[in-house]
Each structure stands twice: as C-alpha cells, then as structure tokens.
C-alpha cells in the first residue's frame, strides 16, 4: 500500500513534497520527488473519481 500523504490536522488536505523522505536522498532529489508526486496525484485522482471503491 502506498502512503497517501494525508495531513492529519485538516480534513481533505494532502501534502506532496520531499518531506516524505527520511533523510537526504542526494544532491538533487528533484526527479525522485517529481516521480513520487506523480504517483500520489494519480492515486488521489482515481480515489476522487470513484470514492465508493477507494481503498481504506
């Protein structure tokens, strides 16, 4: 299961950035962050299209 990047202080807020990495992943993590964000946004869009079938 993928992390959903949900902020637990506010309802309906997701945060997609480099803070999900536990340590520095290199000199320039830009492409890794872009890839992670693309995957998370795609998952969020699928859940928003069909909320009744979204994984819990």
mmCIF file of the N, C-alpha and C atoms, coordinates in Angstrom:
data_MODEL
# 
_entry.id   MODEL 
# 
loop_
_atom_site.group_PDB 
_atom_site.id 
_atom_site.type_symbol 
_atom_site.label_atom_id 
_atom_site.label_alt_id 
_atom_site.label_comp_id 
_atom_site.label_asym_id 
_atom_site.label_entity_id 
_atom_site.label_seq_id 
_atom_site.pdbx_PDB_ins_code 
_atom_site.Cartn_x 
_atom_site.Cartn_y 
_atom_site.Cartn_z 
_atom_site.occupancy 
_atom_site.B_iso_or_equiv 
_atom_site.pdbx_formal_charge 
_atom_site.auth_seq_id 
_atom_site.auth_comp_id 
_atom_site.auth_asym_id 
_atom_site.auth_atom_id 
_atom_site.pdbx_PDB_model_num 
ATOM 1   N N  . UNK A 1 1  ? 0.842   -1.186 0.000   1.00 0.00 ? 1  UNK A N  1 
ATOM 2   C CA . UNK A 1 1  ? 0.000   0.000  0.000   1.00 0.00 ? 1  UNK A CA 1 
ATOM 3   C C  . UNK A 1 1  ? 0.883   1.245  0.000   1.00 0.00 ? 1  UNK A C  1 
ATOM 4   N N  . UNK A 1 2  ? 0.497   2.216  -0.745  1.00 0.00 ? 2  UNK A N  1 
ATOM 5   C CA . UNK A 1 2  ? 1.242   3.476  -0.861  1.00 0.00 ? 2  UNK A CA 1 
ATOM 6   C C  . UNK A 1 2  ? 0.788   4.450  0.227   1.00 0.00 ? 2  UNK A C  1 
ATOM 7   N N  . UNK A 1 3  ? 1.704   5.240  0.730   1.00 0.00 ? 3  UNK A N  1 
ATOM 8   C CA . UNK A 1 3  ? 1.331   6.307  1.650   1.00 0.00 ? 3  UNK A CA 1 
ATOM 9   C C  . UNK A 1 3  ? 0.445   7.300  0.923   1.00 0.00 ? 3  UNK A C  1 
ATOM 10  N N  . UNK A 1 4  ? -0.527  7.855  1.603   1.00 0.00 ? 4  UNK A N  1 
ATOM 11  C CA . UNK A 1 4  ? -1.463  8.762  0.951   1.00 0.00 ? 4  UNK A CA 1 
ATOM 12  C C  . UNK A 1 4  ? -1.106  10.229 1.135   1.00 0.00 ? 4  UNK A C  1 
ATOM 13  N N  . UNK A 1 5  ? -0.071  10.522 1.886   1.00 0.00 ? 5  UNK A N  1 
ATOM 14  C CA . UNK A 1 5  ? 0.378   11.892 2.112   1.00 0.00 ? 5  UNK A CA 1 
ATOM 15  C C  . UNK A 1 5  ? -0.722  12.758 2.711   1.00 0.00 ? 5  UNK A C  1 
ATOM 16  N N  . UNK A 1 6  ? -1.513  12.165 3.587   1.00 0.00 ? 6  UNK A N  1 
ATOM 17  C CA . UNK A 1 6  ? -2.619  12.880 4.224   1.00 0.00 ? 6  UNK A CA 1 
ATOM 18  C C  . UNK A 1 6  ? -2.094  13.668 5.425   1.00 0.00 ? 6  UNK A C  1 
ATOM 19  N N  . UNK A 1 7  ? -2.504  14.898 5.510   1.00 0.00 ? 7  UNK A N  1 
ATOM 20  C CA . UNK A 1 7  ? -2.190  15.728 6.669   1.00 0.00 ? 7  UNK A CA 1 
ATOM 21  C C  . UNK A 1 7  ? -3.263  15.466 7.719   1.00 0.00 ? 7  UNK A C  1 
ATOM 22  N N  . UNK A 1 8  ? -2.845  15.076 8.913   1.00 0.00 ? 8  UNK A N  1 
ATOM 23  C CA . UNK A 1 8  ? -3.816  14.663 9.921   1.00 0.00 ? 8  UNK A CA 1 
ATOM 24  C C  . UNK A 1 8  ? -4.388  15.808 10.747  1.00 0.00 ? 8  UNK A C  1 
ATOM 25  N N  . UNK A 1 9  ? -4.023  17.048 10.450  1.00 0.00 ? 9  UNK A N  1 
ATOM 26  C CA . UNK A 1 9  ? -4.563  18.177 11.176  1.00 0.00 ? 9  UNK A CA 1 
ATOM 27  C C  . UNK A 1 9  ? -5.790  18.783 10.523  1.00 0.00 ? 9  UNK A C  1 
ATOM 28  N N  . UNK A 1 10 ? -5.926  18.587 9.216   1.00 0.00 ? 10 UNK A N  1 
ATOM 29  C CA . UNK A 1 10 ? -7.040  19.164 8.469   1.00 0.00 ? 10 UNK A CA 1 
ATOM 30  C C  . UNK A 1 10 ? -7.643  18.111 7.548   1.00 0.00 ? 10 UNK A C  1 
ATOM 31  N N  . UNK A 1 11 ? -8.951  18.134 7.430   1.00 0.00 ? 11 UNK A N  1 
ATOM 32  C CA . UNK A 1 11 ? -9.636  17.199 6.545   1.00 0.00 ? 11 UNK A CA 1 
ATOM 33  C C  . UNK A 1 11 ? -9.428  17.621 5.082   1.00 0.00 ? 11 UNK A C  1 
ATOM 34  N N  . UNK A 1 12 ? -9.275  16.643 4.204   1.00 0.00 ? 12 UNK A N  1 
ATOM 35  C CA . UNK A 1 12 ? -9.144  16.858 2.756   1.00 0.00 ? 12 UNK A CA 1 
ATOM 36  C C  . UNK A 1 12 ? -7.897  17.643 2.358   1.00 0.00 ? 12 UNK A C  1 
ATOM 37  N N  . UNK A 1 13 ? -6.810  17.476 3.093   1.00 0.00 ? 13 UNK A N  1 
ATOM 38  C CA . UNK A 1 13 ? -5.548  18.115 2.728   1.00 0.00 ? 13 UNK A CA 1 
ATOM 39  C C  . UNK A 1 13 ? -4.487  17.038 2.564   1.00 0.00 ? 13 UNK A C  1 
ATOM 40  N N  . UNK A 1 14 ? -3.865  16.990 1.406   1.00 0.00 ? 14 UNK A N  1 
ATOM 41  C CA . UNK A 1 14 ? -2.747  16.090 1.154   1.00 0.00 ? 14 UNK A CA 1 
ATOM 42  C C  . UNK A 1 14 ? -1.523  16.939 0.848   1.00 0.00 ? 14 UNK A C  1 
ATOM 43  N N  . UNK A 1 15 ? -0.364  16.484 1.311   1.00 0.00 ? 15 UNK A N  1 
ATOM 44  C CA . UNK A 1 15 ? 0.872   17.225 1.102   1.00 0.00 ? 15 UNK A CA 1 
ATOM 45  C C  . UNK A 1 15 ? 1.804   16.355 0.273   1.00 0.00 ? 15 UNK A C  1 
ATOM 46  N N  . UNK A 1 16 ? 2.182   16.856 -0.898  1.00 0.00 ? 16 UNK A N  1 
ATOM 47  C CA . UNK A 1 16 ? 3.067   16.120 -1.794  1.00 0.00 ? 16 UNK A CA 1 
ATOM 48  C C  . UNK A 1 16 ? 4.359   16.895 -1.959  1.00 0.00 ? 16 UNK A C  1 
ATOM 49  N N  . UNK A 1 17 ? 5.404   16.480 -1.242  1.00 0.00 ? 17 UNK A N  1 
ATOM 50  C CA . UNK A 1 17 ? 6.704   17.144 -1.348  1.00 0.00 ? 17 UNK A CA 1 
ATOM 51  C C  . UNK A 1 17 ? 7.804   16.195 -0.892  1.00 0.00 ? 17 UNK A C  1 
ATOM 52  N N  . UNK A 1 18 ? 8.995   16.703 -0.748  1.00 0.00 ? 18 UNK A N  1 
ATOM 53  C CA . UNK A 1 18 ? 10.134  15.876 -0.382  1.00 0.00 ? 18 UNK A CA 1 
ATOM 54  C C  . UNK A 1 18 ? 10.215  15.507 1.081   1.00 0.00 ? 18 UNK A C  1 
ATOM 55  N N  . UNK A 1 19 ? 9.300   15.978 1.901   1.00 0.00 ? 19 UNK A N  1 
ATOM 56  C CA . UNK A 1 19 ? 9.366   15.691 3.331   1.00 0.00 ? 19 UNK A CA 1 
ATOM 57  C C  . UNK A 1 19 ? 9.066   14.232 3.657   1.00 0.00 ? 19 UNK A C  1 
ATOM 58  N N  . UNK A 1 20 ? 8.600   13.455 2.701   1.00 0.00 ? 20 UNK A N  1 
ATOM 59  C CA . UNK A 1 20 ? 8.318   12.039 2.961   1.00 0.00 ? 20 UNK A CA 1 
ATOM 60  C C  . UNK A 1 20 ? 9.593   11.199 2.996   1.00 0.00 ? 20 UNK A C  1 
ATOM 61  N N  . UNK A 1 21 ? 10.702  11.731 2.493   1.00 0.00 ? 21 UNK A N  1 
ATOM 62  C CA . UNK A 1 21 ? 11.960  11.001 2.551   1.00 0.00 ? 21 UNK A CA 1 
ATOM 63  C C  . UNK A 1 21 ? 12.571  11.147 3.942   1.00 0.00 ? 21 UNK A C  1 
ATOM 64  N N  . UNK A 1 22 ? 13.018  10.037 4.542   1.00 0.00 ? 22 UNK A N  1 
ATOM 65  C CA . UNK A 1 22 ? 13.532  10.109 5.920   1.00 0.00 ? 22 UNK A CA 1 
ATOM 66  C C  . UNK A 1 22 ? 14.854  10.852 6.048   1.00 0.00 ? 22 UNK A C  1 
ATOM 67  N N  . UNK A 1 23 ? 15.665  10.858 4.995   1.00 0.00 ? 23 UNK A N  1 
ATOM 68  C CA . UNK A 1 23 ? 16.944  11.570 5.004   1.00 0.00 ? 23 UNK A CA 1 
ATOM 69  C C  . UNK A 1 23 ? 17.165  12.174 3.626   1.00 0.00 ? 23 UNK A C  1 
ATOM 70  N N  . UNK A 1 24 ? 18.261  12.862 3.467   1.00 0.00 ? 24 UNK A N  1 
ATOM 71  C CA . UNK A 1 24 ? 18.606  13.397 2.152   1.00 0.00 ? 24 UNK A CA 1 
ATOM 72  C C  . UNK A 1 24 ? 18.846  12.242 1.197   1.00 0.00 ? 24 UNK A C  1 
ATOM 73  N N  . UNK A 1 25 ? 18.289  12.323 -0.003  1.00 0.00 ? 25 UNK A N  1 
ATOM 74  C CA . UNK A 1 25 ? 18.456  11.232 -0.963  1.00 0.00 ? 25 UNK A CA 1 
ATOM 75  C C  . UNK A 1 25 ? 19.485  11.568 -2.034  1.00 0.00 ? 25 UNK A C  1 
ATOM 76  N N  . UNK A 1 26 ? 20.200  12.638 -1.861  1.00 0.00 ? 26 UNK A N  1 
ATOM 77  C CA . UNK A 1 26 ? 21.247  13.002 -2.817  1.00 0.00 ? 26 UNK A CA 1 
ATOM 78  C C  . UNK A 1 26 ? 21.321  14.494 -3.012  1.00 0.00 ? 26 UNK A C  1 
ATOM 79  N N  . UNK A 1 27 ? 22.226  14.890 -3.889  1.00 0.00 ? 27 UNK A N  1 
ATOM 80  C CA . UNK A 1 27 ? 22.468  16.310 -4.110  1.00 0.00 ? 27 UNK A CA 1 
ATOM 81  C C  . UNK A 1 27 ? 21.263  17.010 -4.736  1.00 0.00 ? 27 UNK A C  1 
ATOM 82  N N  . UNK A 1 28 ? 20.561  16.333 -5.642  1.00 0.00 ? 28 UNK A N  1 
ATOM 83  C CA . UNK A 1 28 ? 19.428  16.949 -6.311  1.00 0.00 ? 28 UNK A CA 1 
ATOM 84  C C  . UNK A 1 28 ? 18.275  15.932 -6.403  1.00 0.00 ? 28 UNK A C  1 
ATOM 85  N N  . UNK A 1 29 ? 17.371  15.915 -5.425  1.00 0.00 ? 29 UNK A N  1 
ATOM 86  C CA . UNK A 1 29 ? 16.299  14.918 -5.392  1.00 0.00 ? 29 UNK A CA 1 
ATOM 87  C C  . UNK A 1 29 ? 15.090  15.278 -6.253  1.00 0.00 ? 29 UNK A C  1 
ATOM 88  N N  . UNK A 1 30 ? 15.207  16.268 -7.111  1.00 0.00 ? 30 UNK A N  1 
ATOM 89  C CA . UNK A 1 30 ? 14.072  16.804 -7.857  1.00 0.00 ? 30 UNK A CA 1 
ATOM 90  C C  . UNK A 1 30 ? 13.322  15.729 -8.645  1.00 0.00 ? 30 UNK A C  1 
ATOM 91  N N  . UNK A 1 31 ? 14.030  14.886 -9.395  1.00 0.00 ? 31 UNK A N  1 
ATOM 92  C CA . UNK A 1 31 ? 13.348  13.873 -10.202 1.00 0.00 ? 31 UNK A CA 1 
ATOM 93  C C  . UNK A 1 31 ? 12.660  12.821 -9.343  1.00 0.00 ? 31 UNK A C  1 
ATOM 94  N N  . UNK A 1 32 ? 13.264  12.462 -8.219  1.00 0.00 ? 32 UNK A N  1 
ATOM 95  C CA . UNK A 1 32 ? 12.636  11.499 -7.310  1.00 0.00 ? 32 UNK A CA 1 
ATOM 96  C C  . UNK A 1 32 ? 11.351  12.073 -6.722  1.00 0.00 ? 32 UNK A C  1 
ATOM 97  N N  . UNK A 1 33 ? 11.382  13.337 -6.348  1.00 0.00 ? 33 UNK A N  1 
ATOM 98  C CA . UNK A 1 33 ? 10.192  13.996 -5.811  1.00 0.00 ? 33 UNK A CA 1 
ATOM 99  C C  . UNK A 1 33 ? 9.118   14.094 -6.882  1.00 0.00 ? 33 UNK A C  1 
ATOM 100 N N  . UNK A 1 34 ? 9.489   14.466 -8.108  1.00 0.00 ? 34 UNK A N  1 
ATOM 101 C CA . UNK A 1 34 ? 8.514   14.530 -9.207  1.00 0.00 ? 34 UNK A CA 1 
ATOM 102 C C  . UNK A 1 34 ? 7.847   13.173 -9.429  1.00 0.00 ? 34 UNK A C  1 
ATOM 103 N N  . UNK A 1 35 ? 8.638   12.105 -9.431  1.00 0.00 ? 35 UNK A N  1 
ATOM 104 C CA . UNK A 1 35 ? 8.096   10.767 -9.640  1.00 0.00 ? 35 UNK A CA 1 
ATOM 105 C C  . UNK A 1 35 ? 7.142   10.359 -8.531  1.00 0.00 ? 35 UNK A C  1 
ATOM 106 N N  . UNK A 1 36 ? 7.523   10.631 -7.293  1.00 0.00 ? 36 UNK A N  1 
ATOM 107 C CA . UNK A 1 36 ? 6.669   10.306 -6.154  1.00 0.00 ? 36 UNK A CA 1 
ATOM 108 C C  . UNK A 1 36 ? 5.367   11.093 -6.207  1.00 0.00 ? 36 UNK A C  1 
ATOM 109 N N  . UNK A 1 37 ? 5.455   12.377 -6.495  1.00 0.00 ? 37 UNK A N  1 
ATOM 110 C CA . UNK A 1 37 ? 4.266   13.227 -6.577  1.00 0.00 ? 37 UNK A CA 1 
ATOM 111 C C  . UNK A 1 37 ? 3.348   12.774 -7.711  1.00 0.00 ? 37 UNK A C  1 
ATOM 112 N N  . UNK A 1 38 ? 3.916   12.409 -8.848  1.00 0.00 ? 38 UNK A N  1 
ATOM 113 C CA . UNK A 1 38 ? 3.100   11.936 -9.974  1.00 0.00 ? 38 UNK A CA 1 
ATOM 114 C C  . UNK A 1 38 ? 2.310   10.690 -9.579  1.00 0.00 ? 38 UNK A C  1 
ATOM 115 N N  . UNK A 1 39 ? 2.940   9.776  -8.869  1.00 0.00 ? 39 UNK A N  1 
ATOM 116 C CA . UNK A 1 39 ? 2.260   8.550  -8.438  1.00 0.00 ? 39 UNK A CA 1 
ATOM 117 C C  . UNK A 1 39 ? 1.161   8.860  -7.411  1.00 0.00 ? 39 UNK A C  1 
ATOM 118 N N  . UNK A 1 40 ? 1.466   9.721  -6.448  1.00 0.00 ? 40 UNK A N  1 
ATOM 119 C CA . UNK A 1 40 ? 0.482   10.061 -5.416  1.00 0.00 ? 40 UNK A CA 1 
ATOM 120 C C  . UNK A 1 40 ? -0.703  10.831 -5.996  1.00 0.00 ? 40 UNK A C  1 
ATOM 121 N N  . UNK A 1 41 ? -0.443  11.745 -6.922  1.00 0.00 ? 41 UNK A N  1 
ATOM 122 C CA . UNK A 1 41 ? -1.525  12.519 -7.540  1.00 0.00 ? 41 UNK A CA 1 
ATOM 123 C C  . UNK A 1 41 ? -2.424  11.616 -8.377  1.00 0.00 ? 41 UNK A C  1 
ATOM 124 N N  . UNK A 1 42 ? -1.825  10.678 -9.089  1.00 0.00 ? 42 UNK A N  1 
ATOM 125 C CA . UNK A 1 42 ? -2.615  9.729  -9.882  1.00 0.00 ? 42 UNK A CA 1 
ATOM 126 C C  . UNK A 1 42 ? -3.518  8.901  -8.981  1.00 0.00 ? 42 UNK A C  1 
ATOM 127 N N  . UNK A 1 43 ? -2.974  8.437  -7.862  1.00 0.00 ? 43 UNK A N  1 
ATOM 128 C CA . UNK A 1 43 ? -3.765  7.660  -6.901  1.00 0.00 ? 43 UNK A CA 1 
ATOM 129 C C  . UNK A 1 43 ? -4.900  8.510  -6.325  1.00 0.00 ? 43 UNK A C  1 
ATOM 130 N N  . UNK A 1 44 ? -4.607  9.753  -5.966  1.00 0.00 ? 44 UNK A N  1 
ATOM 131 C CA . UNK A 1 44 ? -5.626  10.635 -5.412  1.00 0.00 ? 44 UNK A CA 1 
ATOM 132 C C  . UNK A 1 44 ? -6.726  10.904 -6.435  1.00 0.00 ? 44 UNK A C  1 
ATOM 133 N N  . UNK A 1 45 ? -6.358  11.135 -7.689  1.00 0.00 ? 45 UNK A N  1 
ATOM 134 C CA . UNK A 1 45 ? -7.345  11.395 -8.749  1.00 0.00 ? 45 UNK A CA 1 
ATOM 135 C C  . UNK A 1 45 ? -8.257  10.187 -8.943  1.00 0.00 ? 45 UNK A C  1 
ATOM 136 N N  . UNK A 1 46 ? -7.696  8.976  -8.897  1.00 0.00 ? 46 UNK A N  1 
ATOM 137 C CA . UNK A 1 46 ? -8.508  7.770  -9.030  1.00 0.00 ? 46 UNK A CA 1 
ATOM 138 C C  . UNK A 1 46 ? -9.491  7.634  -7.869  1.00 0.00 ? 46 UNK A C  1 
ATOM 139 N N  . UNK A 1 47 ? -9.035  7.942  -6.666  1.00 0.00 ? 47 UNK A N  1 
ATOM 140 C CA . UNK A 1 47 ? -9.911  7.871  -5.497  1.00 0.00 ? 47 UNK A CA 1 
ATOM 141 C C  . UNK A 1 47 ? -11.027 8.913  -5.580  1.00 0.00 ? 47 UNK A C  1 
ATOM 142 N N  . UNK A 1 48 ? -10.719 10.085 -6.109  1.00 0.00 ? 48 UNK A N  1 
ATOM 143 C CA . UNK A 1 48 ? -11.732 11.138 -6.208  1.00 0.00 ? 48 UNK A CA 1 
ATOM 144 C C  . UNK A 1 48 ? -12.774 10.814 -7.275  1.00 0.00 ? 48 UNK A C  1 
ATOM 145 N N  . UNK A 1 49 ? -12.367 10.087 -8.332  1.00 0.00 ? 49 UNK A N  1 
ATOM 146 C CA . UNK A 1 49 ? -13.303 9.703  -9.376  1.00 0.00 ? 49 UNK A CA 1 
ATOM 147 C C  . UNK A 1 49 ? -14.311 8.674  -8.886  1.00 0.00 ? 49 UNK A C  1 
ATOM 148 N N  . UNK A 1 50 ? -13.865 7.766  -8.047  1.00 0.00 ? 50 UNK A N  1 
ATOM 149 C CA . UNK A 1 50 ? -14.746 6.697  -7.581  1.00 0.00 ? 50 UNK A CA 1 
ATOM 150 C C  . UNK A 1 50 ? -14.577 6.513  -6.064  1.00 0.00 ? 50 UNK A C  1 
ATOM 151 N N  . UNK A 1 51 ? -15.139 7.400  -5.263  1.00 0.00 ? 51 UNK A N  1 
ATOM 152 C CA . UNK A 1 51 ? -14.941 7.343  -3.811  1.00 0.00 ? 51 UNK A CA 1 
ATOM 153 C C  . UNK A 1 51 ? -15.524 6.092  -3.164  1.00 0.00 ? 51 UNK A C  1 
ATOM 154 N N  . UNK A 1 52 ? -16.513 5.467  -3.788  1.00 0.00 ? 52 UNK A N  1 
ATOM 155 C CA . UNK A 1 52 ? -17.125 4.280  -3.206  1.00 0.00 ? 52 UNK A CA 1 
ATOM 156 C C  . UNK A 1 52 ? -16.201 3.068  -3.303  1.00 0.00 ? 52 UNK A C  1 
ATOM 157 N N  . UNK A 1 53 ? -15.276 3.049  -4.275  1.00 0.00 ? 53 UNK A N  1 
ATOM 158 C CA . UNK A 1 53 ? -14.399 1.899  -4.457  1.00 0.00 ? 53 UNK A CA 1 
ATOM 159 C C  . UNK A 1 53 ? -12.985 2.172  -3.976  1.00 0.00 ? 53 UNK A C  1 
ATOM 160 N N  . UNK A 1 54 ? -12.729 3.308  -3.364  1.00 0.00 ? 54 UNK A N  1 
ATOM 161 C CA . UNK A 1 54 ? -11.386 3.648  -2.897  1.00 0.00 ? 54 UNK A CA 1 
ATOM 162 C C  . UNK A 1 54 ? -10.978 2.725  -1.755  1.00 0.00 ? 54 UNK A C  1 
ATOM 163 N N  . UNK A 1 55 ? -9.704  2.366  -1.749  1.00 0.00 ? 55 UNK A N  1 
ATOM 164 C CA . UNK A 1 55 ? -9.179  1.505  -0.687  1.00 0.00 ? 55 UNK A CA 1 
ATOM 165 C C  . UNK A 1 55 ? -9.168  2.273  0.626   1.00 0.00 ? 55 UNK A C  1 
ATOM 166 N N  . UNK A 1 56 ? -9.416  1.570  1.697   1.00 0.00 ? 56 UNK A N  1 
ATOM 167 C CA . UNK A 1 56 ? -9.442  2.200  3.022   1.00 0.00 ? 56 UNK A CA 1 
ATOM 168 C C  . UNK A 1 56 ? -8.099  2.110  3.648   1.00 0.00 ? 56 UNK A C  1 
# 
